[in-house]
Amino acid sequence: MKELIIRNTEAGQNLFRYLLRVLPDAPSGLLRKSLRKKNITLNGRKAEGKEILQEGDTVRVWFSEETWEKFSGAGKTEKETESPDFPFSFQDMILYEDENILILNKPAGLLSQRDGSGAPSLNDGVLSYLKDSMTPAFRPSVCNRLDRNTSGIVLAGKNLPALQMLNSLLKDRTLRKYYVTILFGTLTGEKTVKGYLLKDKNSNRSFLYRERRVGAVPIETRYRVLRNFTAGGIPLTLAEAHLVTGRSHQLRLHFASLGHPILGDRKYGSRESIEASKALSVPCQLLHAERIVFPHLEAPFSSLAGKEWKAPLPENMKKLLP
């Protein structure tokens, strides 16, 4: 018999989902049958599986040691299950931390999550930093992604309720996200830009359309110009963008469609903007997730309600500004 005490990082999920995570190789039908026959109990009582787990709950599983090892994957030694090394100063990336969340400032050039290339990711840093929080039923994780060469704010949940809260805010778009960028040319004023985005996964390239078409999703960006300036005799614009929707390459596409590509963007830039990027020695798109504002939240996250966090501009942007 195995006795499992629910930790605070694991609370908030239903019992059956918890069992699937603890015993990933067990057939779901076997787990349901074990619940019916009281071979799996919650706090000493029969359970259906839909009960929401609380910190301190006791789950008992009456499986033999051999059966437990077989279904829990205890013999596996995959590197994916380990807390990886992170060859960066993770502490320097932390903008805010409490018992529930991390707000991080990702540098350009670092992946948000693994992409199969073997390159380190910010999520690896989260796993290494919070390795003591990891259990078979919970792994901390980043909740939003930035392109590899986009810098700025990334959120991570330290426990399951926090992950659920952050993912909900991102899904319903109540967490306001603001970016700053340096654009090629002189753009003025402020505007809301809409359209439809179609992602080609094979080429990792997105396409923007004015009219709806099959497979395309609606996107919306609001921007305002902060200032116009020149660098090396090249006219540039510093702008702030509010990401109303959050789709892959959305801002890069929208500004390119306005005739003012993001400086350093070689995928969606024009011939002129790419030449300007080379002349100014800009190696990647100058796009920075600078600011987030939390909406109203209930306990245990009420301390975050209405709060704003800001990530300082990276050096590759500051050096161009007058």
Solvent accessible surface area in square Angstrom, and as a share of the most:
residue,aa,sasa,rsa
1,M,114,0.51
2,K,60,0.25
3,E,84,0.38
4,L,36,0.18
5,I,94,0.47
6,I,2,0.01
7,R,103,0.38
8,N,75,0.38
9,T,9,0.05
10,E,7,0.03
11,A,12,0.10
12,G,25,0.24
13,Q,4,0.02
14,N,48,0.24
15,L,0,0.00
16,F,22,0.09
17,R,128,0.47
18,Y,6,0.02
19,L,0,0.00
20,L,68,0.34
21,R,89,0.32
22,V,9,0.05
23,L,0,0.00
24,P,79,0.49
25,D,62,0.32
26,A,9,0.07
27,P,75,0.47
28,S,54,0.35
29,G,47,0.45
30,L,60,0.30
31,L,0,0.00
32,R,120,0.44
33,K,96,0.41
34,S,4,0.02
35,L,4,0.02
36,R,152,0.55
37,K,125,0.53
38,K,105,0.44
39,N,57,0.29
40,I,0,0.00
41,T,7,0.04
42,L,19,0.09
43,N,57,0.29
44,G,48,0.46
45,R,160,0.58
46,K,120,0.51
47,A,5,0.04
48,E,119,0.53
49,G,3,0.03
50,K,144,0.61
51,E,53,0.24
52,I,97,0.49
53,L,0,0.00
54,Q,106,0.47
55,E,115,0.52
56,G,46,0.44
57,D,21,0.11
58,T,21,0.12
59,V,0,0.00
60,R,70,0.25
61,V,0,0.00
62,W,119,0.42
63,F,22,0.09
64,S,65,0.42
65,E,104,0.46
66,E,141,0.63
67,T,40,0.23
68,W,27,0.09
69,E,88,0.40
70,K,140,0.59
71,F,20,0.08
72,S,25,0.16
73,G,16,0.15
74,A,66,0.51
75,G,70,0.67
76,K,105,0.44
77,T,120,0.70
78,E,93,0.42
79,K,146,0.62
80,E,102,0.46
81,T,77,0.45
82,E,86,0.39
83,S,41,0.26
84,P,15,0.09
85,D,133,0.69
86,F,29,0.12
87,P,98,0.61
88,F,90,0.37
89,S,60,0.39
90,F,19,0.08
91,Q,118,0.52
92,D,121,0.63
93,M,14,0.06
94,I,37,0.19
95,L,57,0.28
96,Y,56,0.21
97,E,65,0.29
98,D,29,0.15
99,E,122,0.55
100,N,14,0.07
101,I,0,0.00
102,L,0,0.00
103,I,0,0.00
104,L,0,0.00
105,N,34,0.17
106,K,0,0.00
107,P,52,0.33
108,A,39,0.30
109,G,37,0.36
110,L,4,0.02
111,L,18,0.09
112,S,5,0.03
113,Q,44,0.19
114,R,94,0.34
115,D,85,0.44
116,G,79,0.76
117,S,77,0.50
118,G,76,0.74
119,A,23,0.18
120,P,46,0.29
121,S,0,0.00
122,L,0,0.00
123,N,24,0.12
124,D,8,0.04
125,G,1,0.01
126,V,0,0.00
127,L,6,0.03
128,S,35,0.22
129,Y,72,0.27
130,L,14,0.07
131,K,122,0.52
132,D,120,0.62
133,S,22,0.14
134,M,35,0.16
135,T,18,0.10
136,P,106,0.67
137,A,2,0.01
138,F,8,0.03
139,R,92,0.34
140,P,1,0.01
141,S,26,0.17
142,V,6,0.03
143,C,23,0.14
144,N,20,0.10
145,R,176,0.64
146,L,15,0.07
147,D,43,0.22
148,R,106,0.39
149,N,56,0.29
150,T,3,0.02
151,S,5,0.03
152,G,0,0.00
153,I,3,0.02
154,V,0,0.00
155,L,1,0.01
156,A,0,0.00
157,G,0,0.00
158,K,29,0.12
159,N,8,0.04
160,L,13,0.06
161,P,40,0.25
162,A,0,0.00
163,L,21,0.10
164,Q,83,0.37
165,M,20,0.09
166,L,1,0.00
167,N,71,0.36
168,S,57,0.37
169,L,14,0.07
170,L,38,0.19
171,K,175,0.74
172,D,80,0.42
173,R,125,0.46
174,T,60,0.35
175,L,7,0.03
176,R,111,0.40
177,K,39,0.17
178,Y,26,0.10
179,Y,16,0.06
180,V,5,0.03
181,T,0,0.00
182,I,0,0.00
183,L,0,0.00
184,F,41,0.17
185,G,10,0.10
186,T,73,0.42
187,L,19,0.09
188,T,94,0.55
189,G,48,0.47
190,E,134,0.60
191,K,110,0.47
192,T,60,0.35
193,V,17,0.09
194,K,139,0.59
195,G,7,0.07
196,Y,44,0.17
197,L,6,0.03
198,L,51,0.25
199,K,70,0.30
200,D,54,0.28
201,K,176,0.75
202,N,154,0.79
203,S,61,0.39
204,N,78,0.40
205,R,84,0.31
206,S,1,0.01
207,F,80,0.33
208,L,46,0.23
209,Y,57,0.22
210,R,223,0.81
211,E,132,0.59
212,R,160,0.58
213,R,125,0.46
214,V,146,0.84
215,G,59,0.57
216,A,11,0.09
217,V,45,0.26
218,P,65,0.41
219,I,4,0.02
220,E,32,0.14
221,T,1,0.01
222,R,111,0.41
223,Y,14,0.05
224,R,113,0.41
225,V,31,0.18
226,L,69,0.34
227,R,104,0.38
228,N,67,0.34
229,F,18,0.07
230,T,89,0.52
231,A,13,0.10
232,G,77,0.74
233,G,70,0.67
234,I,29,0.14
235,P,58,0.36
236,L,0,0.00
237,T,0,0.00
238,L,11,0.06
239,A,0,0.00
240,E,15,0.07
241,A,0,0.00
242,H,33,0.15
243,L,18,0.09
244,V,30,0.17
245,T,9,0.05
246,G,48,0.46
247,R,98,0.36
248,S,47,0.31
249,H,14,0.06
250,Q,2,0.01
251,L,7,0.04
252,R,19,0.07
253,L,15,0.08
254,H,2,0.01
255,F,2,0.01
256,A,27,0.21
257,S,65,0.42
258,L,48,0.24
259,G,50,0.48
260,H,32,0.14
261,P,5,0.03
262,I,1,0.01
263,L,0,0.00
264,G,3,0.03
265,D,2,0.01
266,R,104,0.38
267,K,64,0.27
268,Y,20,0.07
269,G,19,0.18
270,S,42,0.27
271,R,176,0.64
272,E,86,0.39
273,S,2,0.02
274,I,38,0.19
275,E,93,0.41
276,A,7,0.06
277,S,1,0.01
278,K,119,0.51
279,A,76,0.59
280,L,27,0.14
281,S,82,0.53
282,V,3,0.02
283,P,99,0.62
284,C,18,0.11
285,Q,11,0.05
286,L,1,0.01
287,L,12,0.06
288,H,1,0.00
289,A,8,0.06
290,E,18,0.08
291,R,44,0.16
292,I,6,0.03
293,V,12,0.07
294,F,2,0.01
295,P,33,0.21
296,H,142,0.64
297,L,18,0.09
298,E,125,0.56
299,A,80,0.62
300,P,93,0.58
301,F,21,0.09
302,S,59,0.38
303,S,73,0.47
304,L,2,0.01
305,A,33,0.26
306,G,56,0.53
307,K,100,0.43
308,E,89,0.40
309,W,41,0.14
310,K,118,0.50
311,A,0,0.00
312,P,87,0.55
313,L,40,0.20
314,P,32,0.20
315,E,122,0.55
316,N,35,0.18
317,M,1,0.00
318,K,97,0.41
319,K,131,0.55
320,L,20,0.10
321,L,33,0.16
322,P,117,0.73
